[in-house]
Amino acid sequence: MANTQSMCTSFMSEILTATHNFGTAPTRGTSAADTFKAALYLTTATVNAATTAYSATNEVSGTNYTAGGVTVTNATAPTPANSSATAGVAYWTPSASITYTNVTLSSAFDAVLIYNSSQSNKAVSVHTFGSQTITAGTFTLTMPSNTTTTALLRLSTT
């Protein structure tokens, strides 16, 4: 059997659990999972791949919405999988929908920023959807299935 060049699948998952560090060792006071949050942004905002951290600039505001958003339920461990000898994917999806309860957000919004509030509010990902407003209601972002092709976050060697 010949050797095959590929990134190890377990490594991709371990990136998401901070097992590996190629730079200066981080100072961590705990081995507990970090806290991730989800903040909503106005249609006039500019949050995208270049966003490096949470900012209240152009975040929605309104009744029962707290700046910084809501805590993401993070009970799902990152998962690695090989699709072939040379390709793999690591993936993660929050373990529950992201819900903003009894809010009134009268300015149009169309994006959510997932960020790590335990690590200096560092940005993780931006997800967009159709423009919304809501009056005294619950806004829910239903999470996709936690699979190699539909998970919210996917790292792939392909």
Biotite code that builds the C-alpha atoms (Angstrom):
import biotite.structure as struc

atoms = struc.array([
    struc.Atom([0.000, 0.000, 0.000], chain_id="A", res_id=1, res_name="MET", atom_name="CA", element="C"),
    struc.Atom([1.400, 3.406, -0.960], chain_id="A", res_id=2, res_name="ALA", atom_name="CA", element="C"),
    struc.Atom([1.520, 6.488, 1.223], chain_id="A", res_id=3, res_name="ASN", atom_name="CA", element="C"),
    struc.Atom([-0.950, 9.190, 0.223], chain_id="A", res_id=4, res_name="THR", atom_name="CA", element="C"),
    struc.Atom([-0.514, 12.906, 0.845], chain_id="A", res_id=5, res_name="GLN", atom_name="CA", element="C"),
    struc.Atom([-3.430, 14.397, 2.803], chain_id="A", res_id=6, res_name="SER", atom_name="CA", element="C"),
    struc.Atom([-4.208, 16.481, 5.837], chain_id="A", res_id=7, res_name="MET", atom_name="CA", element="C"),
    struc.Atom([-5.164, 14.121, 8.665], chain_id="A", res_id=8, res_name="CYS", atom_name="CA", element="C"),
    struc.Atom([-8.891, 14.233, 9.309], chain_id="A", res_id=9, res_name="THR", atom_name="CA", element="C"),
    struc.Atom([-8.440, 14.171, 13.074], chain_id="A", res_id=10, res_name="SER", atom_name="CA", element="C"),
    struc.Atom([-6.306, 17.306, 12.797], chain_id="A", res_id=11, res_name="PHE", atom_name="CA", element="C"),
    struc.Atom([-9.170, 19.257, 11.219], chain_id="A", res_id=12, res_name="MET", atom_name="CA", element="C"),
    struc.Atom([-11.445, 18.456, 14.151], chain_id="A", res_id=13, res_name="SER", atom_name="CA", element="C"),
    struc.Atom([-8.698, 19.195, 16.646], chain_id="A", res_id=14, res_name="GLU", atom_name="CA", element="C"),
    struc.Atom([-8.324, 22.696, 15.198], chain_id="A", res_id=15, res_name="ILE", atom_name="CA", element="C"),
    struc.Atom([-11.872, 23.348, 16.386], chain_id="A", res_id=16, res_name="LEU", atom_name="CA", element="C"),
    struc.Atom([-11.046, 22.081, 19.886], chain_id="A", res_id=17, res_name="THR", atom_name="CA", element="C"),
    struc.Atom([-7.749, 24.032, 20.187], chain_id="A", res_id=18, res_name="ALA", atom_name="CA", element="C"),
    struc.Atom([-5.645, 20.914, 20.480], chain_id="A", res_id=19, res_name="THR", atom_name="CA", element="C"),
    struc.Atom([-2.956, 22.267, 18.145], chain_id="A", res_id=20, res_name="HIS", atom_name="CA", element="C"),
    struc.Atom([-1.169, 25.596, 18.326], chain_id="A", res_id=21, res_name="ASN", atom_name="CA", element="C"),
    struc.Atom([1.513, 26.560, 15.795], chain_id="A", res_id=22, res_name="PHE", atom_name="CA", element="C"),
    struc.Atom([2.383, 29.882, 17.400], chain_id="A", res_id=23, res_name="GLY", atom_name="CA", element="C"),
    struc.Atom([2.818, 31.320, 20.852], chain_id="A", res_id=24, res_name="THR", atom_name="CA", element="C"),
    struc.Atom([0.983, 29.192, 23.379], chain_id="A", res_id=25, res_name="ALA", atom_name="CA", element="C"),
    struc.Atom([-2.311, 30.815, 24.359], chain_id="A", res_id=26, res_name="PRO", atom_name="CA", element="C"),
    struc.Atom([-2.904, 31.673, 27.973], chain_id="A", res_id=27, res_name="THR", atom_name="CA", element="C"),
    struc.Atom([-6.017, 29.792, 28.952], chain_id="A", res_id=28, res_name="ARG", atom_name="CA", element="C"),
    struc.Atom([-7.301, 29.697, 32.478], chain_id="A", res_id=29, res_name="GLY", atom_name="CA", element="C"),
    struc.Atom([-9.690, 26.838, 31.793], chain_id="A", res_id=30, res_name="THR", atom_name="CA", element="C"),
    struc.Atom([-10.088, 23.760, 29.678], chain_id="A", res_id=31, res_name="SER", atom_name="CA", element="C"),
    struc.Atom([-13.855, 24.335, 29.392], chain_id="A", res_id=32, res_name="ALA", atom_name="CA", element="C"),
    struc.Atom([-15.435, 24.961, 26.008], chain_id="A", res_id=33, res_name="ALA", atom_name="CA", element="C"),
    struc.Atom([-15.539, 28.594, 24.940], chain_id="A", res_id=34, res_name="ASP", atom_name="CA", element="C"),
    struc.Atom([-18.788, 30.570, 24.833], chain_id="A", res_id=35, res_name="THR", atom_name="CA", element="C"),
    struc.Atom([-20.039, 31.462, 21.375], chain_id="A", res_id=36, res_name="PHE", atom_name="CA", element="C"),
    struc.Atom([-22.637, 34.136, 20.685], chain_id="A", res_id=37, res_name="LYS", atom_name="CA", element="C"),
    struc.Atom([-24.809, 35.183, 17.767], chain_id="A", res_id=38, res_name="ALA", atom_name="CA", element="C"),
    struc.Atom([-25.396, 38.876, 17.014], chain_id="A", res_id=39, res_name="ALA", atom_name="CA", element="C"),
    struc.Atom([-27.816, 40.185, 14.383], chain_id="A", res_id=40, res_name="LEU", atom_name="CA", element="C"),
    struc.Atom([-26.826, 42.926, 11.907], chain_id="A", res_id=41, res_name="TYR", atom_name="CA", element="C"),
    struc.Atom([-28.757, 45.497, 9.900], chain_id="A", res_id=42, res_name="LEU", atom_name="CA", element="C"),
    struc.Atom([-29.086, 45.188, 6.134], chain_id="A", res_id=43, res_name="THR", atom_name="CA", element="C"),
    struc.Atom([-26.880, 48.300, 5.893], chain_id="A", res_id=44, res_name="THR", atom_name="CA", element="C"),
    struc.Atom([-24.012, 46.670, 7.823], chain_id="A", res_id=45, res_name="ALA", atom_name="CA", element="C"),
    struc.Atom([-20.875, 45.220, 6.309], chain_id="A", res_id=46, res_name="THR", atom_name="CA", element="C"),
    struc.Atom([-20.076, 41.934, 8.025], chain_id="A", res_id=47, res_name="VAL", atom_name="CA", element="C"),
    struc.Atom([-18.282, 39.396, 5.874], chain_id="A", res_id=48, res_name="ASN", atom_name="CA", element="C"),
    struc.Atom([-15.169, 37.231, 5.549], chain_id="A", res_id=49, res_name="ALA", atom_name="CA", element="C"),
    struc.Atom([-13.007, 40.211, 6.505], chain_id="A", res_id=50, res_name="ALA", atom_name="CA", element="C"),
    struc.Atom([-14.801, 40.638, 9.867], chain_id="A", res_id=51, res_name="THR", atom_name="CA", element="C"),
    struc.Atom([-12.332, 39.764, 12.631], chain_id="A", res_id=52, res_name="THR", atom_name="CA", element="C"),
    struc.Atom([-14.354, 40.431, 15.797], chain_id="A", res_id=53, res_name="ALA", atom_name="CA", element="C"),
    struc.Atom([-17.790, 41.290, 17.112], chain_id="A", res_id=54, res_name="TYR", atom_name="CA", element="C"),
    struc.Atom([-18.639, 44.997, 16.999], chain_id="A", res_id=55, res_name="SER", atom_name="CA", element="C"),
    struc.Atom([-21.833, 46.760, 18.049], chain_id="A", res_id=56, res_name="ALA", atom_name="CA", element="C"),
    struc.Atom([-21.534, 49.006, 14.963], chain_id="A", res_id=57, res_name="THR", atom_name="CA", element="C"),
    struc.Atom([-24.599, 48.370, 12.771], chain_id="A", res_id=58, res_name="ASN", atom_name="CA", element="C"),
    struc.Atom([-25.884, 45.657, 15.096], chain_id="A", res_id=59, res_name="GLU", atom_name="CA", element="C"),
    struc.Atom([-29.677, 45.613, 15.483], chain_id="A", res_id=60, res_name="VAL", atom_name="CA", element="C"),
    struc.Atom([-31.248, 47.232, 18.513], chain_id="A", res_id=61, res_name="SER", atom_name="CA", element="C"),
    struc.Atom([-34.734, 47.023, 19.893], chain_id="A", res_id=62, res_name="GLY", atom_name="CA", element="C"),
    struc.Atom([-36.994, 45.807, 22.644], chain_id="A", res_id=63, res_name="THR", atom_name="CA", element="C"),
    struc.Atom([-35.638, 42.709, 24.445], chain_id="A", res_id=64, res_name="ASN", atom_name="CA", element="C"),
    struc.Atom([-32.565, 42.475, 22.201], chain_id="A", res_id=65, res_name="TYR", atom_name="CA", element="C"),
    struc.Atom([-29.306, 42.662, 24.125], chain_id="A", res_id=66, res_name="THR", atom_name="CA", element="C"),
    struc.Atom([-26.217, 44.052, 22.367], chain_id="A", res_id=67, res_name="ALA", atom_name="CA", element="C"),
    struc.Atom([-23.933, 41.127, 21.609], chain_id="A", res_id=68, res_name="GLY", atom_name="CA", element="C"),
    struc.Atom([-26.809, 38.812, 20.802], chain_id="A", res_id=69, res_name="GLY", atom_name="CA", element="C"),
    struc.Atom([-27.584, 35.474, 22.408], chain_id="A", res_id=70, res_name="VAL", atom_name="CA", element="C"),
    struc.Atom([-25.464, 32.559, 23.566], chain_id="A", res_id=71, res_name="THR", atom_name="CA", element="C"),
    struc.Atom([-25.189, 29.707, 21.077], chain_id="A", res_id=72, res_name="VAL", atom_name="CA", element="C"),
    struc.Atom([-25.958, 26.263, 22.504], chain_id="A", res_id=73, res_name="THR", atom_name="CA", element="C"),
    struc.Atom([-22.684, 24.416, 21.990], chain_id="A", res_id=74, res_name="ASN", atom_name="CA", element="C"),
    struc.Atom([-23.207, 20.797, 23.070], chain_id="A", res_id=75, res_name="ALA", atom_name="CA", element="C"),
    struc.Atom([-22.172, 19.270, 19.742], chain_id="A", res_id=76, res_name="THR", atom_name="CA", element="C"),
    struc.Atom([-18.529, 18.223, 19.510], chain_id="A", res_id=77, res_name="ALA", atom_name="CA", element="C"),
    struc.Atom([-16.707, 18.907, 16.228], chain_id="A", res_id=78, res_name="PRO", atom_name="CA", element="C"),
    struc.Atom([-16.715, 15.798, 14.028], chain_id="A", res_id=79, res_name="THR", atom_name="CA", element="C"),
    struc.Atom([-14.116, 14.595, 11.493], chain_id="A", res_id=80, res_name="PRO", atom_name="CA", element="C"),
    struc.Atom([-14.805, 12.267, 8.544], chain_id="A", res_id=81, res_name="ALA", atom_name="CA", element="C"),
    struc.Atom([-12.835, 10.920, 5.584], chain_id="A", res_id=82, res_name="ASN", atom_name="CA", element="C"),
    struc.Atom([-14.549, 10.875, 2.205], chain_id="A", res_id=83, res_name="SER", atom_name="CA", element="C"),
    struc.Atom([-11.533, 9.218, 0.548], chain_id="A", res_id=84, res_name="SER", atom_name="CA", element="C"),
    struc.Atom([-7.858, 8.522, 1.171], chain_id="A", res_id=85, res_name="ALA", atom_name="CA", element="C"),
    struc.Atom([-7.027, 12.091, 0.123], chain_id="A", res_id=86, res_name="THR", atom_name="CA", element="C"),
    struc.Atom([-10.038, 14.108, 1.251], chain_id="A", res_id=87, res_name="ALA", atom_name="CA", element="C"),
    struc.Atom([-11.769, 14.775, 4.517], chain_id="A", res_id=88, res_name="GLY", atom_name="CA", element="C"),
    struc.Atom([-13.986, 17.220, 6.308], chain_id="A", res_id=89, res_name="VAL", atom_name="CA", element="C"),
    struc.Atom([-14.454, 18.395, 9.883], chain_id="A", res_id=90, res_name="ALA", atom_name="CA", element="C"),
    struc.Atom([-17.772, 19.926, 10.771], chain_id="A", res_id=91, res_name="TYR", atom_name="CA", element="C"),
    struc.Atom([-19.841, 21.493, 13.541], chain_id="A", res_id=92, res_name="TRP", atom_name="CA", element="C"),
    struc.Atom([-23.367, 22.806, 14.031], chain_id="A", res_id=93, res_name="THR", atom_name="CA", element="C"),
    struc.Atom([-24.838, 24.334, 17.209], chain_id="A", res_id=94, res_name="PRO", atom_name="CA", element="C"),
    struc.Atom([-26.892, 21.771, 19.113], chain_id="A", res_id=95, res_name="SER", atom_name="CA", element="C"),
    struc.Atom([-30.017, 23.976, 19.143], chain_id="A", res_id=96, res_name="ALA", atom_name="CA", element="C"),
    struc.Atom([-31.643, 26.687, 17.061], chain_id="A", res_id=97, res_name="SER", atom_name="CA", element="C"),
    struc.Atom([-30.543, 30.264, 17.759], chain_id="A", res_id=98, res_name="ILE", atom_name="CA", element="C"),
    struc.Atom([-33.540, 32.058, 19.233], chain_id="A", res_id=99, res_name="THR", atom_name="CA", element="C"),
    struc.Atom([-34.259, 35.696, 20.061], chain_id="A", res_id=100, res_name="TYR", atom_name="CA", element="C"),
    struc.Atom([-37.379, 35.725, 22.257], chain_id="A", res_id=101, res_name="THR", atom_name="CA", element="C"),
    struc.Atom([-40.090, 38.404, 22.361], chain_id="A", res_id=102, res_name="ASN", atom_name="CA", element="C"),
    struc.Atom([-38.086, 40.986, 20.438], chain_id="A", res_id=103, res_name="VAL", atom_name="CA", element="C"),
    struc.Atom([-39.129, 44.018, 18.447], chain_id="A", res_id=104, res_name="THR", atom_name="CA", element="C"),
    struc.Atom([-36.577, 44.830, 15.759], chain_id="A", res_id=105, res_name="LEU", atom_name="CA", element="C"),
    struc.Atom([-38.122, 47.410, 13.448], chain_id="A", res_id=106, res_name="SER", atom_name="CA", element="C"),
    struc.Atom([-35.005, 48.100, 11.360], chain_id="A", res_id=107, res_name="SER", atom_name="CA", element="C"),
    struc.Atom([-34.361, 45.539, 8.625], chain_id="A", res_id=108, res_name="ALA", atom_name="CA", element="C"),
    struc.Atom([-31.670, 42.947, 9.374], chain_id="A", res_id=109, res_name="PHE", atom_name="CA", element="C"),
    struc.Atom([-30.282, 40.100, 7.292], chain_id="A", res_id=110, res_name="ASP", atom_name="CA", element="C"),
    struc.Atom([-27.148, 38.673, 8.903], chain_id="A", res_id=111, res_name="ALA", atom_name="CA", element="C"),
    struc.Atom([-25.924, 36.910, 12.020], chain_id="A", res_id=112, res_name="VAL", atom_name="CA", element="C"),
    struc.Atom([-22.330, 36.910, 13.231], chain_id="A", res_id=113, res_name="LEU", atom_name="CA", element="C"),
    struc.Atom([-21.219, 33.886, 15.241], chain_id="A", res_id=114, res_name="ILE", atom_name="CA", element="C"),
    struc.Atom([-18.313, 34.892, 17.470], chain_id="A", res_id=115, res_name="TYR", atom_name="CA", element="C"),
    struc.Atom([-16.265, 33.579, 20.385], chain_id="A", res_id=116, res_name="ASN", atom_name="CA", element="C"),
    struc.Atom([-17.001, 35.769, 23.398], chain_id="A", res_id=117, res_name="SER", atom_name="CA", element="C"),
    struc.Atom([-14.453, 33.827, 25.494], chain_id="A", res_id=118, res_name="SER", atom_name="CA", element="C"),
    struc.Atom([-11.612, 34.755, 23.145], chain_id="A", res_id=119, res_name="GLN", atom_name="CA", element="C"),
    struc.Atom([-11.775, 38.549, 22.743], chain_id="A", res_id=120, res_name="SER", atom_name="CA", element="C"),
    struc.Atom([-15.003, 38.364, 20.702], chain_id="A", res_id=121, res_name="ASN", atom_name="CA", element="C"),
    struc.Atom([-13.164, 36.863, 17.723], chain_id="A", res_id=122, res_name="LYS", atom_name="CA", element="C"),
    struc.Atom([-15.365, 36.321, 14.672], chain_id="A", res_id=123, res_name="ALA", atom_name="CA", element="C"),
    struc.Atom([-16.132, 32.771, 13.565], chain_id="A", res_id=124, res_name="VAL", atom_name="CA", element="C"),
    struc.Atom([-18.599, 33.105, 10.694], chain_id="A", res_id=125, res_name="SER", atom_name="CA", element="C"),
    struc.Atom([-21.242, 35.308, 9.088], chain_id="A", res_id=126, res_name="VAL", atom_name="CA", element="C"),
    struc.Atom([-24.509, 33.851, 7.806], chain_id="A", res_id=127, res_name="HIS", atom_name="CA", element="C"),
    struc.Atom([-27.032, 35.795, 5.748], chain_id="A", res_id=128, res_name="THR", atom_name="CA", element="C"),
    struc.Atom([-30.747, 35.333, 5.141], chain_id="A", res_id=129, res_name="PHE", atom_name="CA", element="C"),
    struc.Atom([-33.599, 37.355, 3.643], chain_id="A", res_id=130, res_name="GLY", atom_name="CA", element="C"),
    struc.Atom([-34.288, 40.792, 5.093], chain_id="A", res_id=131, res_name="SER", atom_name="CA", element="C"),
    struc.Atom([-36.402, 40.614, 8.275], chain_id="A", res_id=132, res_name="GLN", atom_name="CA", element="C"),
    struc.Atom([-38.201, 42.830, 10.769], chain_id="A", res_id=133, res_name="THR", atom_name="CA", element="C"),
    struc.Atom([-40.105, 41.566, 13.796], chain_id="A", res_id=134, res_name="ILE", atom_name="CA", element="C"),
    struc.Atom([-42.609, 43.052, 16.222], chain_id="A", res_id=135, res_name="THR", atom_name="CA", element="C"),
    struc.Atom([-43.076, 41.475, 19.666], chain_id="A", res_id=136, res_name="ALA", atom_name="CA", element="C"),
    struc.Atom([-42.224, 38.018, 18.401], chain_id="A", res_id=137, res_name="GLY", atom_name="CA", element="C"),
    struc.Atom([-39.656, 35.258, 18.483], chain_id="A", res_id=138, res_name="THR", atom_name="CA", element="C"),
    struc.Atom([-37.023, 35.134, 15.737], chain_id="A", res_id=139, res_name="PHE", atom_name="CA", element="C"),
    struc.Atom([-35.494, 31.677, 15.303], chain_id="A", res_id=140, res_name="THR", atom_name="CA", element="C"),
    struc.Atom([-32.567, 30.606, 13.143], chain_id="A", res_id=141, res_name="LEU", atom_name="CA", element="C"),
    struc.Atom([-33.048, 26.885, 12.628], chain_id="A", res_id=142, res_name="THR", atom_name="CA", element="C"),
    struc.Atom([-29.734, 25.072, 12.442], chain_id="A", res_id=143, res_name="MET", atom_name="CA", element="C"),
    struc.Atom([-28.924, 22.654, 9.617], chain_id="A", res_id=144, res_name="PRO", atom_name="CA", element="C"),
    struc.Atom([-28.210, 18.979, 10.220], chain_id="A", res_id=145, res_name="SER", atom_name="CA", element="C"),
    struc.Atom([-24.755, 18.274, 11.610], chain_id="A", res_id=146, res_name="ASN", atom_name="CA", element="C"),
    struc.Atom([-23.414, 16.350, 8.596], chain_id="A", res_id=147, res_name="THR", atom_name="CA", element="C"),
    struc.Atom([-20.417, 16.593, 6.285], chain_id="A", res_id=148, res_name="THR", atom_name="CA", element="C"),
    struc.Atom([-22.471, 18.404, 3.635], chain_id="A", res_id=149, res_name="THR", atom_name="CA", element="C"),
    struc.Atom([-24.874, 20.565, 5.655], chain_id="A", res_id=150, res_name="THR", atom_name="CA", element="C"),
    struc.Atom([-23.190, 21.529, 8.951], chain_id="A", res_id=151, res_name="ALA", atom_name="CA", element="C"),
    struc.Atom([-22.987, 25.217, 9.783], chain_id="A", res_id=152, res_name="LEU", atom_name="CA", element="C"),
    struc.Atom([-19.155, 25.146, 9.808], chain_id="A", res_id=153, res_name="LEU", atom_name="CA", element="C"),
    struc.Atom([-17.153, 22.832, 7.559], chain_id="A", res_id=154, res_name="ARG", atom_name="CA", element="C"),
    struc.Atom([-13.401, 22.568, 7.028], chain_id="A", res_id=155, res_name="LEU", atom_name="CA", element="C"),
    struc.Atom([-12.489, 20.492, 4.007], chain_id="A", res_id=156, res_name="SER", atom_name="CA", element="C"),
    struc.Atom([-9.363, 19.272, 2.276], chain_id="A", res_id=157, res_name="THR", atom_name="CA", element="C"),
    struc.Atom([-11.199, 19.013, -1.033], chain_id="A", res_id=158, res_name="THR", atom_name="CA", element="C"),
])
